[in-house]
Amino acid sequence: MPRPDPAAYGTSVTKPADFDKFWAGIEAQLAAIPLNAFITPVPLRSTAQVEVFEVHYDSLDGVRVAGWYCLPRQRTTPLPAVVVYPGYISEPTLPKNWAAQGYAAFGAAPRGKLRSHSQYNPGYPGLLVHNITDRNTYGYRGFYADALRVIDFLDGQPEVDGSRIGVTGGSQGGALTLLAAALRPQIAVAAAGAPYLAGMMDAVDLTHTNPYEEIVEYLRLYPERQAQVRTTLAYFDIHNFVDRIRCPIIVHIGLQDDVCPAETGYEVFRRIGSEQKQLYAYDGYGHDSNGYAHGAVINEFFHKNLQSSEGR
């Protein structure tokens, strides 16, 4: 039997009536917390072309998080900036390749990642279902806040042009890219790959692989909590953020992705509010979504929008 057209699937996700109020409250809490950022040079990871720094700063609930910050040694400031968000089980990127191209580059490490885990670490698997029946303590509440905090850090750096910040990442990194582009309007450009955390309860039915199997297992143990789970996830589903995106954005998906199904990728793209958006749907590719070859597309897209006079 032929597979139904994934572009026609739609979604069961709905936005809660108090969604905007809930997130405005979180952002207000975050804004009231001083960054208290420390930037430490890391000579052993630096090169003749790129300086590497380890950054630590304060985030929601008193958790201190980290990241890698890379700057080109030869630079004329202010610089455009690029944030690279990590996947679900991957550690933060050390983005020296972006710095070598002339960007101030930040490899984000939200809570639970390397160098950010001492106060909070539900583990992998575990993060997706951590406190999943309570929106006020759900694991991704703080995780999302940490992703936004990166933009706040870059905005405060004298060498960074705050009007030329780009965000990118794949899978969970794709979700955080979409989140940041939605909630930080100063972001100038975004590139998201194989977005995770989009259409979460749809993905539970569409695929049978981790991480979404964590939800399946949780509901096998606690079937009576299904309504609570769906309610909580609606406040964190990327579908419900992306209508706020206004910057130029590209999204790429693999049509045979068994981790983040193409159905959810099509729907999240459909909901993006930007008038300048483009979807790359790669047939014959799974969760890697042709990422290696597509990297050249992202590089060109960022160069045009962040560095060249054509894009500004």
Secondary structure, 3 states (H helix, E strand, C coil): CCCCCHHHCCCCCCCCCCHHHHHHHHHHHHHCCCCCCEEEECHHHCCCCEEEEEEEEECHHHCEEEEEEEEECCCCCCEEEEEEECCCCCCCCCCHHHHHCCCEEEEEECCCCCCCCCCCCCCCCCHHHCCCCCCCCCHHHHHHHHHHHHHHHHHCCCCEEEEEEEEEEECHHHHHHHHHHHHCCCEEEEEEECCCCCCHHHHHHHCCCCCCHHHHHHHHHCHHHHHHHHHHHHCCCHHHCHHHCCCCEEEEEECCCCCCCHHHHHHHHHHCCCCCEEEEEECCCCCCCCHHHHHHHHHHHHHHHHHCHHHC
